[in-house]
Amino acid sequence: MSKDYETVIGLEVHVELATKTKIFCGCSTAFGGAPNTHTCPVCTGMPGSLPVLNKQVVEHAIAVGLATNCSITRYCKFDRKNYFYPDNPQNYQISQLYLPICRNGSVEIETSSGKKSIGIHEIHMEEDAGKLIHDEWEDCSLVDFNRSGVPLIEIVSEPDMRSAEEVIAYLDKLRMIIQYLGASDCKLNEGSMRADVNLSVREAGASQFGTRTEMKNLNSFKAIARAIEAEKNRQIDLIESGEAVIQETRRWDDAKEYSYAMRSKEDAQDYRYFPEPDLVPVEISDAWIQKIQSRQPEMRTEKQERYKSEYGLPDYDAEILTSSKYLADLFEATAKLCQSPKKVSNWLMGETMRLLKEREMDPEDIHFSPANLAKLISLTEDGSLNSTVAKEVFEKIFQEDIDPVAYVESHGLKTVNDEGALRSAAQQAIQDNPKSVEDYRNGKEKAIGFLVGQTMKAMKGKANPGMVNQILKELLKK
């Protein structure tokens, strides 16, 4: 009889903070840029260079800690984590081990099994490493230090998650909180949010944890879900065949849906931590915490309530629109411009969501402006565009952020409201389709739909459907 197993999962989530400059120097944190152009003696680890802490990093870390119910460490320090790796310029990383800035927090998640609280062990501040670029043509590795010294917070959860579904719900909740705070854009594809998964399995009902592995190189929610499933099965297979699970760091290859061992998993003593001698401790006063607390933005739950009271939106709309800070901002800016909140909501929840799903994009990837969506809504409201043409124009806005007014004008897409032209096309449709005319006159109301379609076809889809319907009914009565 096969045994039942339980998966135990904890996450280490690295988040790049949205500061203009790095954590210990004045270099730019902008993504991209030619290799090694956002660098200086500090972030390339030159001897004699000294770090200076970026105050904004501390404030972002406190804001995230407050929003995730953490206690803030009033007296916190930095430590040196010693390890040699080619993209780590100093051969150590400045991090926090003994006195991290935030501790003992939690976030509530909701899955198909209901609500659950996931504990946050700690949040600490640290610097990012550089990036190795493998050149297969030259058969060598090159180092880009642009990312070296970019500020990170690492959010370490308790091992409270039991499935891929809970992990994704937790990551989604963290991403939403951090985006609402403006502390990071949390783009997994650009590496500004990265999750390492610590996973072990044990027999259901057992109190002791199994041996855990850590999985890296997970840059999408789908990859994380697939990696969890594969690693769970790999560990169960090892246990079932009498082999031991080795504590190690594994790299996930999403294309092959397989993970392979990178190195044995280090413990804290392997890093020979000691207090960072070049940085003074950070003392955080109650007044400073209070100041940051007073600046915390409107979070999702408050926003949902406001959307219902201020804009008169139903629960469902408010829930979808606030699921992403980017979507909520786009909604509010567009509604302000065109004063039709429900119509804006319909466009965002309908066509926008459809195109995002088709193209496998996130709301953060939307690049059309509120102004152009507002103009499109105005064109449909004043009857200049019918719904079919409006959807086609919206696709162009979604792809290229075109000005719909200019586009409609230059492509001759304006709805034809000329009664004479519509009447002529409707008469032709009646003349060409005697069977549908007969059906309609014999009580088959739906038969008019075919005649409307034929009239619209003759008008190349640019007719006003309401007027076409009205004219046909009038002509058919004669």
PAFI-705231 format. One record per residue: y, x, z of N, C-alpha, C in turn. Coordinates in steps of 0.02 Angstrom, whole numbers, plus 50000, padded with zeros to 5 digits. Example, Ala and Ser with C-alpha at 12.3 -4.5 7.8 and 13.67 -1.06 7.14 Angstrom:
BEGIN
497165066050390497755061550390498355066050390;498885064250354499475068450357500025064550394;
This chain:
BEGIN
499405004250000500005000050000500635004450000;501085003249953501685007549949502165005650005;502495010850031502965009850087503645007450061;504015004350107504705002450090505165008050114;505645009750072506115015150089506825012450092;507225015750133507935013950139508345020050116;508865018750077509305024150054509895024650103;510065030750122510635031750167511145036050129;511755033450123512255036850081512915037750118;513185043750112513865045150136514245048550079;514895047550076515285050350020515815055250045;515935060250003516525064550012516955063249950;517525060049961517955058149905518575062649905;518655066349850519245070649842519765066949801;520375066649825520915063149790521495067949780;521695068849717522295072949702522915068749717;523355071449757523945067649778524505067949725;524885062449723525405061849671526055065149693;526025071649701526645075449716526845079049651;527485080549645527715084049584527525091549587;527475094249649527315101349656526685102249698;526415108249696525775109649729525845109749806;525275110449839525275109849913525635115649948;525585121749920525885127549955526385131449913;526575128749854527065132249813527445127149770;527915129549730528345124949691528095123649621;527475125649604527215124749536527065117349521;527115115549457527005108549436526275106449444;526175100149463525495097349468525315093149407;525745093149355525625088849296524945090349265;524605085049245523935085949213524035088749143;523585093149123523645096149056524075102349059;524415103949005524815110149003524375115848979;524665120548944524285126348919523985130048979;523385132948972523065136349029523515141449062;523495141349129523855146249171524615146349162;524905140549144525635140049138525945136849200;525555133149239525815130149301525595134449360;525775140849358525525145449409526075150149434;525945153149493526395158049522525975162749567;526275167749599525875172249641525505168649698;525785163149725525455159649780524815156249757;524855152149703524255148249684523765152349642;523935158549626523435162949595523185168249644;523375167449708523095171549761523305178849760;523915180249739524145187149737524255189949808;524065196249820524155199249887524885198949909;524995197249972525675197249999526045190649989;525785186149947526125179649937525955175049996;526445170850016526345166650075526415159250058;525975155050086526025147850073526565144450115;526875139250087527345134950124527115127750112;526995124150166526705117350160527195112350131;526945108350083527325102950052527315096850098;527905094850123527955089350171527675082750143;527775081650078527555075450046526785074650051;526425080250051525695079950057525505076950124;525835079250177525705076750244525855069250247;526415067150216526605060050219526115055650181;525875058050123525365054250086524725053550127;524525059150159523905059050199523965054150257;524545054150291524655049450347524645042250321;524975040950264524995034250236524285031650220;523865035950191523165033950176522785032850241;522905037250290522575036450355522755029850389;523395028050388523615021750418523305015750382;523265016150315523005010550276522245009850282;521905015150308521175014850316520995014950391;521455012650432521335011550504521135017850543;521395023650521521225029950554521705031250612;521495035450659521965037950709522255044550680;522895045450688523235051350659523245056850712;523025062850692523015068650737523725071350744;524005070550805524705072450815524825079950808;524305083950825524365091250820523795093550776;523945094950713523395096950668523535103750637;522985107050617523045113950592522645114750528;522805120150493522415122050433521935127750451;521385127950414520875133150423520705136350357;520425142350361520185145850300519445144650292;519265142250233518555141150216518385146750166;517985151550186517865157450145517265156550099;517395157150035516835157449987517085160649923;516615163949888516795167249826516575163049767;517055161349724516895157949662517445159749612;517275160849549517785163549502518425159449496;518395152749507519005148749500519375147849567;519155151649618519465151249684519845157849695;520495158149678520845164549671520875168849733;520945165749793521015169949853520335171949882;519785169049856519115169649885519065165949952;519545161449963519505156650019519905150549998;519775145050032520155138850020520505136950085;521135135050080521475132550141521305125150148;520975123550203520735116750215520845115050289;520505109850314520545108050385519845106550410;519615110250459518955108850488519005106250559;519375110050601519365108450672519825102650692;520405102350660520885097050678521135093550614;520715089450583520935085850522521475080750538;521895079150488522475074950501522305067750520;521745065050494521555058050510520825057850532;520685053450581519995052850605519825045650622;519165044250622518885037950648519215031650618;519175031150552519445025150518518895020750492;519085015750453518585011250422518925007150368;518525005050318518755000150269518224994750263;518444988750249517974983150240517824982250166;517174981750150516974980550080516634973750076;516594971150015516234964850004515764965749945;515124964249956514624964649903514254958049900;513724957649858513334951449853513004949749920;512944954849964512624953550030513134951350082;513784951250064514304949150111514764954850130;515134954050185515624959050206515294964350251;515574970450247515294975950288515844981050300;515844984050359516334989250374516024996050362;516375000350325516145007150311516585011950351;516275015950393516655020550436516925026550397;517515028850416517795034950388517795040050444;517415045450435517345050550487518015054350494;518285056450437518925060050439519245060250370;519895061850369520255063350307520605069950321;520495074850277520855081250287521215083350224;521725087550233522125090050177521845096850156;521865098250091521655104850067521935106049997;521815112149973522045113949906521455113649858;521605111849795521085111649744520965118649717;520395119649687520245126049654520475125649581;520415131149544520565131149472519995127949434;519965129549371519455126349328519145131649282;518475131649279518125136249234518015132749167;518185136149113518065133349046517545137849012;516985134848994516445138748964516535138948888;516625144948862516715145848789516045147848759;515715142948727515045144348700515085148948640;515625148648603515695152848543515715160248562;516125161748614516185168748636515665170548689;515295165448713514795166248765515095169348828;515635166148851515955168548913516285162648948;516515163749009516875158649047517595160949059;518055156349048518765157849057519025153749116;519535156349150519795152849209520505150249197;520605143849212521275140849208521485139149280;522025142249304522245141249373522775135749379;522885131849326523395126449331523245121649389;522605120249400522415115349452522385118549521;522365125149523522305128749586522925127349629;522805124849690523365123349734523635116249727;523335112249683523525105149679523305101949745;523725097849777523545095149843523005089849839;522535090449885521985085549891521965082649961;521715076549966521445074250030520705073150017;520295074850067519585073450062519425068150113;519155062550089518995056950133518235057050144;518035058450206517325059250221517085052950257;516625049350226516385043150256515825044550306;515665039650346515055039850386514475038050339;513855039750357513285037950313513095030650320;513575026250303513495019050317513275014950256;513245018150197513085014350137512345014650121;512085009150095511355008550084511165007150011;511655006549967511495005049897512065007349852;511925007749787512435009549737512985004149738;512794997849748513284992449749513804993449804;513554995549864514014996749920514465002749907;514185007949876514565013949859515135012249812;514985008449759515495006549709516035002149742;515824997449785516304993049820516764997249865;516485002249898516875006649942517375010849902;517145013749847517585017749804518145013549774;517955007449753518445002849724518985001149775;518774999949837519244998249891519705004149905;519415010149911519825016149923520325017249866;520075016649804520515017849746521095012949747;520945006549762521465001549762521985002849817;521755004649877522225006149933522675011949914;522375017349886522765023349871523255022149813;523035018249763523485016549707524065012249732;523925007349775524455003049802524965007249841;524715012349876525165016749915525565021349870;525345022149807525675026849762525515034149780;524965035149819524785041949840524415045749786;524105042149738523755045349682523625040049629;523535042349565523355037449513522595036249513;522215040449549521485039649557521115038849490;521315042749440520965042349375520345046849377;519765043749377519145047549381519055051949319;519285049349261519185053149199519625059449196;520165059549235520595065549237520455069849299;519965067549339519775071449398520225070549457;520695065649455521145064749512520805060749568;520205058149555519775055349608519075057649592;518755061249639518085063749627517655062149688;517045060049675516615058249731515985062449730;515825065549787515175068949796514745064349839;514135063249817513695058449850513165062149891;513175061049957512655063650002512135058150012;511515059549993511015054249992510355056650022;510045052450063509375053750087508995047150088;508335047650091507925041550099507495042150161;507325036550190506875036450248506465030050245;505925029850281505525023750283505935018250316;505885012250288506265006650317506095005950390;506605005150432506495004350504506525010850543;506495016650508506525023150542507225024250570;507275027950626507935029050655508225035850634;507785040650618508015047250597508175047450523;508705051350506508875052250435508375056950401;508295055950336507905060550297508335066550278;508045071250239508425077050216508885074850159;509525076750163510005074250114510125079450059;510325076950002510575081249948511285078949933;511665083449902512355081749882512385082049806;512645076849776512705076749702513435077249681;513555081749633514225082949607514255081149533;514865081749504514985080449433514925073049416;515195068849460515165061649448515865059149431;515975057549366516665055949347516775048849322;516315044349340516425037149326515995033149375;516195026949386515805022649431515095021649404;515045021049337514375020049307513935026149318;514225032149311513845038349322513615038649395;514055036749441513885036849513513295032149526;513325026049499512785021249509512115023849481;512145026749420511535029449389511255035349429;511705039749453511495045649491511165043649556;511435038549590511145036249654510435033649643;510365029549591509705026649575509195032149559;509405037049518508945042449498508755046849557;509255048649599509115053049656508685049649708;508795043149718508375039349765507645039649743;507535038249678506855038249651506545045249653;506955050449640506695057349642506455059149712;506855057349762506665058949831506045054949854;506015048549834505425044549853504795047449821;504845049549757504265052549723504035058849759;504515063049781504325069249817503955067549882;504235062749920503935060849985503235057949974;503185053549923502535050249909502005055349889;502215060749856501725065749835501635071349887;501905070249947501795074950001502235081150000;502745081249957503195087049953503815085749996;504165091250012504765090650054505385090150010;505875086250032506525085949999506925092050024;507205095949979507585101849998508315100050004;508635102350058509365101250066509725105850017;510055102749967510365106749915510925102849881;511335106349843511845103149801511565102549731;511605096549702511335095349636511895093149588;511825094949526512315093049475512025087549431;512405082249423512175076449384512375077249311;511885076449266512015076449194511955069249170;512535066049158512525058949143512205057449075;512285062149028511995061048961511225060848965;510955065349005510215065749012509955061249068;510425058549109510255054449167509765058249212;509955064449226509525068849266509965073549307;509745075249368510125080149408509705086449416;510045092049422509675098249433510015102249489;509625106449523509865110149581510385115349560;510935115649599511455120749587511385126349638;511355124449702511305129449756511065125849819;510815129849867510615126749931511245124349966;511195118750001511775115550033512015119750093;512645121650091512915125850145513075121650206;513065124850264513315121850325513975125250342;514345122350391515015124950408515005132450423;514465134750458514465141950478514435146550416;514155144050361514115148150300514805149850272;515295145750289515975146750262516405151150308;516155152950366516525157250413517255154850421;517315148550441517985145750451518355149450508;519005150250500519425152350556520125149650544;520545148850597521215145950588521625149850536;521955146250492522365149350439522965153050470;522985159750464523515163550499524205162950466;524235160850403524875160650367525245153950373;524955149150408525275142550414525335140550488;525915137950506525995135550575525665128650582;525475126650643525185119950653525695114550634;525435108650618525865103050599525895098250659;526495097150685526575092450741526865085950714;526505080550725526705074050698526935069550754;527565067750752527845063550806527715056150793;527755052150846527685044850840528225042050793;528825044950798529385042650756529225043750682;528915049450666528745050950596528225045950571;527725044750613527195039950594527505032950583;527965031150629528295024650625528695023950560;529015029450541529425029450480528975028350418;528395031750417527935031050361527635023950361;527475021450421527195014650427527695009450400;528335010450414528845005650392528935005750315;528725011250283528795011850210528155009550174;527625007650211527005005550177527154999550132;526904999650070527064994250023526674987850037;526844982650000526474976350003525764977649976;525264976450017524574977749997524274971449964;523664972049942523364966849899523374959849930;523154959349993523094952650025523774949150028;524294952950047524974950050051525204948049981;525054952349932525264950949863524944944449838;524294943649853523934937549831524284931349858;524454931449923524784925649953525464924349921;525834929749906526494928949876526434926149805;525934928449767525844925949698525724918349698;525364916149750525214908849753525834904949772;526224907549821526814903849844527404904649797;527544910849775528144912049734528054910049661;527464911349633527354909949562526924903749549;526664900849603526244894849595525594896149559;525324902249566524704903949532524104901649573;523554899649539522954897849576522624903949608;522174902849656521824908349691521514913249643;521174910649592520804914949546521274919949510;521834917349485522324921649451522574927149498;522764925049559523044929749608522534935149625;521904933249629521374938049645521284943249589;521264940949527521154945549470521764950049460;522354947149461522964951149447523094956449500;522894955249562523014960149615522444965149623;521914964349582521334968849588521514975949566;522074976649530522314983249510523074983449518;523314988749549524034989549559524404989549491;524084992649440524394993049373524474986149343;523954981949352523964975149325524494971049361;524514971749427525004968049467525724969949448;525844976449439526514978749419526704976049350;526224976149305526344973749236526494966249238;526114962549278526224955349284526934953849310;527124957149365527774955749396528354957549349;528304963249316528844965349271528914960549212;528344958249185528354953749127528604946849147;528364944349205528574937749229529334937649242;529604943149266530324943549279530714943049214;530434945849160530784945749095530754939049060;530174935649064530114929549023530094923149065;530084923849131530114917949175529544912849163;528964915349140528384910849130527774913949162;527744914149229527214917849263526504915749244;526394909149236525714906949220525504909249150;525984909249103525814911549035525674919049035;526064922849074525944930049080525244931249109;525094927449161524434927949193523874926449142;523964921349102523454919449051523344925149001;523884928348978523824933848930523474939848961;523644941349024523334947149057522604945949074;522454939749097521764938349117521314936749057;521624934449002521234932748944521164938548895;521654939048850521624944048796521614951348822;522024952748874522054959648899521374961748928;521094957448970520444958949001519904959548947;519934955348897519434955548843519454962348807;520064964448790520144970848754519964976848798;520114976448862519924981848908519164982548911;518834976748915518104976748920517794979448855;518044977048798517794979248733517854986848724;518414989548748518554996648737518345001048797;518024997748846517805001248907518375005148939;518935001648947519535004748977519665001749046;520045005249087520275002649151520985000149144;521214995649190521914993349186522414999149186;522235004749219522685010649221522805013549152;522355011849104522425014649037522875010448992;523125004749017523575000448978524225004248966;524465004248903525105007748892525625003448856;525494996848850526014992748819526534990748872;527144989348848527694988148894527744980648912;527994979248973528114972248992528584968848943;529074972548916529574969648870529244966748808;528754970248780528434967848718527974961948731;527644961848789527234955948805527694949948817;528254951048851528734945548863529004942648798;529154947148750529404944748684528874940548648;528244942748653527704938948620527644931948651;527684931548717527644925048751528214920548729;528814923348722529394919448699529294916848628;528994921048585528854918948515528364913048513;527874913048559527394907448559527724901148589;528154902248639528474896548672528964892848626;529324896748584529814893348541529504891148474;528834891648469528484889148409528514893848350;528764900048360528804904748303528114907448284;527644907448332526964909848318526464904748343;525934903548303525394899348331524904903948368;524454900948406524034904848452523584909948415;523334908148356522894912648319523264919048299;523854918148269524244923948247524484927948308;524664924348362524894927748423524364932648449;523734930548446523194934948470523134941248426;523234940248361523204946048315523784950948330;524374948048341524964952248356524864955848423;524554952248472524444955348537523984961448531;523494961148487523054967048478523454973148457;523954971948413524384977548391524804980148450;525054975448491525444977448549525004981648596;524384979248608523914982648652523774989848628;523684990448561523514996948533524115001648526;524674998848502525235003248483525895001548516;525904996548559526514994248593527084992948544;526914989348489527414987648439527894982248465;528494981848436528964976448452528734970348413;528504965048447528224959348410528734955648366;529364955548386529874952048346529944955448278;530024962048279530094965848217529454965548175;528874965848209528234965848174528114959148138;528254953648173528164946948144528624946048084;529234948448091529734947848037529504951847975;529314958147986529144962547929528484960647896;528034957247932527384955347904527364947947884;527934944547888527964937447868527474933047904;527424933947970526914930248009527194924148045;527844922848036528154917348073527834910748054;527744906548103527444899948092527864895748045;527524892447998527884888147951527974881347983;528604879547995528764872948022529094868447969;529054870647907529354866947851528924860847835;529184854847852528784848747846528564847447775;529004848847726528834847647656528224851747634;528234858247652527674862747634527034860547668;527084858647732526494856647770526204850047742;526654845347724526444838947698526064839747632;526334844347591526024845647526525324848547534;525244853347582524584856547594524104851447624;524364846947668523934841947700523684836947648;524124834847602523924830147549523384833147504;523454839647490522954843147449522274843247485;522284844447551521664844647590521324837847590;521724832447594521444825647592521134824247524;521484826147472521254825047404520594828847389;520544835147416519954839347402519354837747445;519444833847498518884832747545518784825247560;518584821247509518504813947519517994812247573;517464816347580516944814847630517224814947701;517624820147716517924820647782518414814947794;518774812947742519254807447747518874801047764;518324799947729517924793947740517644793947811;517384799747833517104800147901517634798547953;518234801147943518774800047991518944792547994;518994789647935519174782447932518624777947959;518004780647961517444776847989517354778048064;517864781248094517854782048167517644788848193;517474793548147517284800248170517924804348179;518204804048240518834807448255518814814948239;518224818048253518164825348246518254827748173;518154823148127518194825048055518884827748037;519404825848077520074828248061520134835748072;519684838448116519694845648130519584849748067;519124847348023518984850947961519594850847916;519934845047913520524844447870521104848847896;521154849347963521664853747993521504860947971;520864862847977520654869547958520814871147885;520694866347840520824867347769521574868147755;521974864147791522704864547784522954871347809;522694873547867522884880047895522694885747848;522114884947817521874890047769522354890647710;522564884847686523034884647629523704887947649;523884887247713524524890147737524414897247764;523834900047751523664906947772523724907747848;523524902447884523504902747957524184902547991;524724901747952525394902247981525724895447995;525324890147989525614883548001525634881948075;526064877248092526094874748160525534869548168;524994871048207524414866548210524594859548234;525074859048281525284852548307525574848248251;526014851248210526324847548155525804845548103;525334850148088524814848748039524414842648061;524214842648124523824837048152524194830448145;524834830648162525254824648161525324821948089;525464826648042525554824547971524904821647943;524334824947958523684822347933523544815347959;523654814248023523524807648052523954802348018;524574804148005525044799447973524814797847902;524604803147864524384802147795523734798247792;523294799447839522624796047839522674788647856;523224786747890523314779647907523494775447846;523784778947795524034775247737523454772447696;
